[in-house]
Amino acid sequence: MSWSEVDSRVRDVMAAVLDVPAGGIGNGFRKDDAPAWDSMNHLRLVSALEEAFGIKFTMKEVGEMESFDDVRRKVAEHLQAA
Amino acid sequence: MKPGTLLRRFLTPGFVVTLRGYLKYGCLISPKAEVEITAHLSIGRDTVIGSFTKIKATDGPLTIGRHVEIATGCVITSHASGVAIGNDCLIGPNVSILGNNYRYDRLDIPIRLQEKVSPKGIRIGDDVWIGAGCVLLDGADVGPGSILTPNSVVSSRIAENSIVQGNPGKVIFTRR
């Protein structure tokens, strides 16, 4: 899977969970930009990403995801390590 | 209802129940709670039961572990298959743990007159946090370390360390 495909898939997952248009998610997109990105949907997002990419985040990583850039970086780190 | 039960329920002042709870179980029952101390009831040491909570253990075993905190306005009732709450649990305000159920397979008899059943009972493991307004019904079996988010409804097996949300409650995350 190319990195642009990873980006696109992360964007699609975030759009579906956070109920925002995928086109509105890009560099600089943060928690504050999505009203639905609360503590519950944060956990839903993590579960959805884990299922979509077949990876498992640590609790530390879960707590560090504050933006699209964070999410994309964490996913990439796991895919590279695999 | 037996006359003795009726008299005990209406004439026993709250502070007497508090005192009995402290002496018998080493727990703290608010004088404003309504706890029926019967042979079916068992409460662990240092458990706290908040005001306006009703605990009814007249129809079956009801076991509450040690260091459990039960907030205000909860209802906990047991039936034949029992209700068991583990140690170190947190139970938020207005939680209902209802161990009894009714049959409803006959249309010619009002449901309230059909048999009361509790085929499975309710089990809550150690270190479970139940958010405000949750409802646990017959068959709920919550694994240790789980969290039920507010207003979740659970009547089935929940694996340990799960975070549950919704009606019916679904696992949205697993603690790790």
Interface residues (C-beta under 8 A of the other chain):
Chain A: M40 L43 R44 V46 S47 K56 T58 M59
Chain B: T149 I163 Q165 I172 F173 R175 R176
